[in-house]
Amino acid sequence: MNKFSTVTIRETKKSKRVRISSDSKPKILDPIIGKWQTLLNTLAKAIGVPSGLIMRLNEETIEVFLKSNTESNPYKVSEKTKLIYGLYCETVIGTQNTLIVPDATKSKVWNIDNPDIDLNMISYMGVPLNWPDGECFGTICVLDNKENHYSKEFEELLIQIKQHIEVDLQLLQTNQELEKLNDTKTKFLSLISHDVRGNIGSANQLLKLIIENIDSYSKSDLKDTLNSLSQSLSESHFTLENMLSWSKAEILQIEPEILPVDLVEVIDELLQFFNQTIEIKKLRVKKDYYSNKVIVSADRKMFKVGLNNILSNAIKYSQVGGLITIRLIKKKHKTVVEIIDNGIGMDKNTANKLFNYNKSHSKSGTHGESSSGIGLMLTKEFLDKNNAVVTVDSKIGEGTKFRITI
């Protein structure tokens, strides 16, 4: 059952009703809490502020879910404040944007009825935290007892950690759904377990490295390390999402819901999702569309899963600085989608068997990205359900072209 809270956006004096964590949401597990605590401590120390907080929004209050273990942090875990003040975090949740208040005592908006000023926390920077379905968890923020304009680098660091936490929320929800599907065939479980365990193990080692060397990290080094951590966790989430999609299709024998779908919109959403990995590998993406709105008849979720896996492969097997071309071509009453990379490619024998599950397809990417071997099998199944034809053409060392006709 949905639960709601009403927050006040102080700058506009408007109230907004938002969906919050429902009773069906999974419990935040102790290992996850431990990781978040480490990230929060790292954030506060790196920025050099007395307080870092993860706040959770309830129906009538907002509470301190976690606080950084830094000196002079005046907040207490489980401390709750009623939603009557128009707090910093309420504005963040209501606008879903980053909020920076350099000095509340000098602000006509923030210098009245502000309980944080009473604690001598006069500057603030925070961002929202949300579950993958859009329900609000709360915020992650830092506060200082002196005027602080927070550099762009600090804002980027905060957003990086926000992304780590939201990936964990996605993983928790995905795991919960997997548990509900406990009668699912276990054909891929051992391989999935291996991939996810490896990525989480790598993430754990990176966190330990940060903790052990926090004083010697520059902002640039810290950002690079957190980027690696984010990539590792994203790969785990991607693997679990594929497994969940396959499990649902197997159990429920899901039939496609054919409706008009804008391919340009779907592709833009996927490129936004992969944006961080694209930037890390310094890839160029060329879009060549015959129109700025390309409508086809398909099940949006199924077709998006198919494109998601193909685009993921193009990114995964591209070299640093490579080129990915996405084309939308009109062909009589059909539309052709081409996703072309100039990456490592594959031989003809591998290409011919690519859409059949085989452990030999579990080849690491050019940056060591993991692969479960399930993605393209799932792609073929879902595209078949949508009466779409997918083909692949590839040469070793020259790249790969996927072509979908629908």
Secondary structure by P-SEA (a helix, b strand, c coil): cbbbbbbbcccccbbbbbbccccccccccaaaaaaaaaaaaaaaaaaccccccbbbbccccccccccccccccccccccccccccccaaaaaaaacbbbbbccccccccccccccccccccccbbbbbbbcccccccccccccccccccccaaaaaaaaaaaaaaaaaaaaaaaaaaaaaacccccccaaaaaaaaaaaaaaaaaaaaaaaaccccccaaaaaaaaaaaaaaaaaaaaaaaaaaaaaaaaacccccccccccaaaaaaaaaaaaaaaaaaabbbbbbbbcccbbbbbcaaaaaaaaaaaaaaaaaaacccbbbbbbbbbbcccbbbbbbbbccccccaaaaaacccccccccccccccccccccaaaaaaaaaaaacbbbbbbbccccbbbbbbcc
